[in-house]
Amino acid sequence: MTRAAGTATETRFVAFVRSTVGGLPRACWVLWGGILVNRVGFVVQPFLAYYLTGVRGLSVTATGLVISGCGLGMVCAQLVGGTMADRVGRRPTVVFSTVANAVVLLLLGSTGSPVLLVVLC
């Protein structure tokens, strides 16, 4: 493929994308980018069982409890986050949850206790 042909294809693609979603506001793209990063980071969740049993040496039962605790924590976080968004506002809730998530992830990497893994996860 020649350079001119590649450029024409790229130009048609860019034109298609702009005509399809180009009118969306910047805030929408920032939100979409944040959600994308969040979901890509969530891909590691299935590998948590391998890490806990292999590297951390937890039993299968303890690993199951940790993963179940993570799921329960996610359900509770959705309920608390929705309530906070209604009472405090969406922006403060998102900022608080993002900062809290960063702190918890830093603590999660340094803990060795299965109980703390459940609490922090």
N, C-alpha and C positions, 0 to 999 in steps of 0.2 A: 504494500500500500504506500502510495506516495504521500509526501507531507501535505500537499494540497487536499488530497482526498481525506486524510485524517482530520484536517482542519475543518473541512466542510461538514463531516460527521459530528465533530465536537460542537460546531456552531448550531447544527440542527438540534442536538441534544440539549444544549444550553437554552436555546429558544423554547424547546418543549417544556423544560423544567420551569423556566420563568413564566410561561403562559399558564402552567398548571398550578404552581404554588408560589409564584413570585410576588403576589400581592399580599402575602401574609405579613403582619407587623413583626418588628424585630423581637419583641417580647415573646412572641410565639416560637421563634427560632431558638431563643435562649432557653426557653422551657423545654423544647424538644431536645436540644443538645444535652441538657441536664438529665432528662429522662433516659436518653440513649446511654450516657455514661453510667447511670445507675443500673440499668438493665444489663449492660455489658459486665459490670462488676458483679452482678448477681449470678453470672454464669458459673462462678467458682463454687457456689453452694453445693452442687452435687458431689464435688470432690472433697468436701469437708469430712465425709465418712472415711475416706482413704487416709486423709491426713491425721484424723484423730486416732484411728486404729494403728496406722503404721508408724508415724513420727512420734505422736504423743503417747502411744502404748495403751490407750484406753480399751476396755473390753467392748464387745459388740453391744452389750446391754447399755453401758454408759454412753456409748456413741449414739445409740438410738434415743436415749433420754436427752442428750445435748441437742440433737437435731429436732426432736419434738419440742423442746423448750424454745428453740429458735422460731419454729412455726407459731407457737403460742404467743411469743413475744411480738411477732409481726402482726398477729390479729389484734392484740392489745394496743400496739402502737397505732394502728389504723383508727381505732376507736378514740384514743386519746388525742391523736393528731386532728381528727375531725372536730372534736369538741374544742380544742385549742383554736382552731381556725375560725370557728363560729364566735368564740368569746374574745379572743385577742386580735385576730386578724390573720389573713393568709400569709402575708409577707413575714411578720415576726415569727410565725409558726415554722415557715420554711427555713428561715435563717437559723432559728434555734435548733431545729431537727438536723440541719446539715452540720452545724458545729458540734452538736452532741454526738452525731454519728462518727465524725472524725476522731473525737476524743475516745469514744468507745472502741473504735478500731485500733487505735494506738494501745489501749489497755489490753485488748483482746490478744494482741501479739505477744504480750509479756506475761500472761497468766499461765499457770500450770495446773490449777485446780479445776476439776470437772464442774464443780458447783459454780465457780466464777465464770466458766465458759458458758453455762446456761444463763446466768444472770446477764452477762455482757452480750451474748448473742441475741 
